[in-house]
Amino acid sequence: MSIQHHSSRKSKISKRKDTVSTLQQKVLALERKVSELQQTSKQTSSELNTLIGHLKEAFPRARTRLDGSYEALKTAIAEGPQYRCQNCSKTYTRKQNLNRHYREKHNLDPPDARQTHVSPSPDESLKPARNPHIRSTARLDTSSLNVPPHPDLNSFLNNVEQPMASANKYTAQLENNDESSAIQNSASSSAVPPGLSPSNSLDLGEDQLGLWWPSALPTDDDLCSAMLQSARS
């Protein structure tokens, strides 16, 4: 029994020593944290003292500038608005005096009286109405035609005021021709007036085109027959 009691006592003492050692380690860790906090506190306190010193130095200067700005604002309000000349920087409390200064000293109109010339925009209502069913430019592909140019081409282009008369005359000639009987049913309303150029591309203006050109273009066969008939006549 004495041996067991002795071993039990030794184990208790060992556990207490372990507990004391653990507590000592915790105490040392806490002391280190306290030391770190003290150093941080000292550094923060030093920074705060420096910042307070800067604020104490800057506050009087800021107060002086604020007082000066306030006095200047009071003076400006009491004296009224200031108008400055753009040429000589002279100031006036009345705009009328500044305008008189521009006219008398610089022989100029006041800046607010000067106007820049702006060309008026054209009146849209004066423009001629555009026919949406007529193309502005018609390009006819006559590369398949081997007909020499009609001698009356220049006269036709120079006398576009009467293209309807030429078209009606040419339509009458087609009606009297037996070879054009197949064309009368399909393209009698689209007869080409004499003088049409067989060039590869012929550009006609909208004004000229709208006087005689039909809503549907003739086929190559119709155009070829029409040009042959025109050349014969």
ChimeraX attribute file (.defattr): number of C-alpha atoms within 10 A of each C-alpha:
attribute: neighborCount
match mode: 1-to-1
recipient: residues
	/A:1	5
	/A:2	7
	/A:3	8
	/A:4	9
	/A:5	9
	/A:6	10
	/A:7	11
	/A:8	12
	/A:9	12
	/A:10	12
	/A:11	11
	/A:12	11
	/A:13	12
	/A:14	12
	/A:15	12
	/A:16	12
	/A:17	12
	/A:18	12
	/A:19	12
	/A:20	12
	/A:21	12
	/A:22	12
	/A:23	12
	/A:24	12
	/A:25	12
	/A:26	12
	/A:27	12
	/A:28	12
	/A:29	12
	/A:30	12
	/A:31	12
	/A:32	12
	/A:33	12
	/A:34	12
	/A:35	12
	/A:36	12
	/A:37	12
	/A:38	12
	/A:39	12
	/A:40	12
	/A:41	12
	/A:42	12
	/A:43	12
	/A:44	12
	/A:45	12
	/A:46	12
	/A:47	12
	/A:48	12
	/A:49	12
	/A:50	12
	/A:51	12
	/A:52	12
	/A:53	11
	/A:54	11
	/A:55	12
	/A:56	11
	/A:57	11
	/A:58	12
	/A:59	11
	/A:60	11
	/A:61	11
	/A:62	12
	/A:63	11
	/A:64	12
	/A:65	12
	/A:66	12
	/A:67	12
	/A:68	12
	/A:69	12
	/A:70	12
	/A:71	12
	/A:72	12
	/A:73	12
	/A:74	12
	/A:75	11
	/A:76	12
	/A:77	11
	/A:78	9
	/A:79	10
	/A:80	12
	/A:81	13
	/A:82	15
	/A:83	17
	/A:84	14
	/A:85	16
	/A:86	11
	/A:87	9
	/A:88	10
	/A:89	9
	/A:90	12
	/A:91	16
	/A:92	17
	/A:93	13
	/A:94	12
	/A:95	15
	/A:96	12
	/A:97	13
	/A:98	19
	/A:99	19
	/A:100	15
	/A:101	19
	/A:102	19
	/A:103	13
	/A:104	11
	/A:105	10
	/A:106	12
	/A:107	10
	/A:108	14
	/A:109	15
	/A:110	18
	/A:111	11
	/A:112	7
	/A:113	9
	/A:114	9
	/A:115	8
	/A:116	6
	/A:117	6
	/A:118	6
	/A:119	6
	/A:120	6
	/A:121	6
	/A:122	8
	/A:123	7
	/A:124	8
	/A:125	7
	/A:126	7
	/A:127	8
	/A:128	7
	/A:129	8
	/A:130	10
	/A:131	10
	/A:132	7
	/A:133	8
	/A:134	15
	/A:135	15
	/A:136	16
	/A:137	14
	/A:138	16
	/A:139	11
	/A:140	17
	/A:141	13
	/A:142	17
	/A:143	11
	/A:144	12
	/A:145	17
	/A:146	12
	/A:147	15
	/A:148	12
	/A:149	14
	/A:150	16
	/A:151	12
	/A:152	13
	/A:153	14
	/A:154	12
	/A:155	10
	/A:156	18
	/A:157	14
	/A:158	9
	/A:159	10
	/A:160	15
	/A:161	11
	/A:162	11
	/A:163	20
	/A:164	14
	/A:165	12
	/A:166	17
	/A:167	19
	/A:168	15
	/A:169	13
	/A:170	19
	/A:171	20
	/A:172	12
	/A:173	14
	/A:174	21
	/A:175	14
	/A:176	10
	/A:177	10
	/A:178	8
	/A:179	12
	/A:180	19
	/A:181	13
	/A:182	11
	/A:183	20
	/A:184	16
	/A:185	9
	/A:186	12
	/A:187	18
	/A:188	18
	/A:189	18
	/A:190	20
	/A:191	22
	/A:192	25
	/A:193	21
	/A:194	22
	/A:195	19
	/A:196	19
	/A:197	19
	/A:198	21
	/A:199	16
	/A:200	12
	/A:201	13
	/A:202	15
	/A:203	11
	/A:204	16
	/A:205	12
	/A:206	16
	/A:207	12
	/A:208	15
	/A:209	18
	/A:210	16
	/A:211	13
	/A:212	20
	/A:213	20
	/A:214	15
	/A:215	12
	/A:216	9
	/A:217	15
	/A:218	20
	/A:219	10
	/A:220	15
	/A:221	12
	/A:222	20
	/A:223	21
	/A:224	18
	/A:225	16
	/A:226	23
	/A:227	25
	/A:228	14
	/A:229	17
	/A:230	19
	/A:231	15
	/A:232	7
	/A:233	9
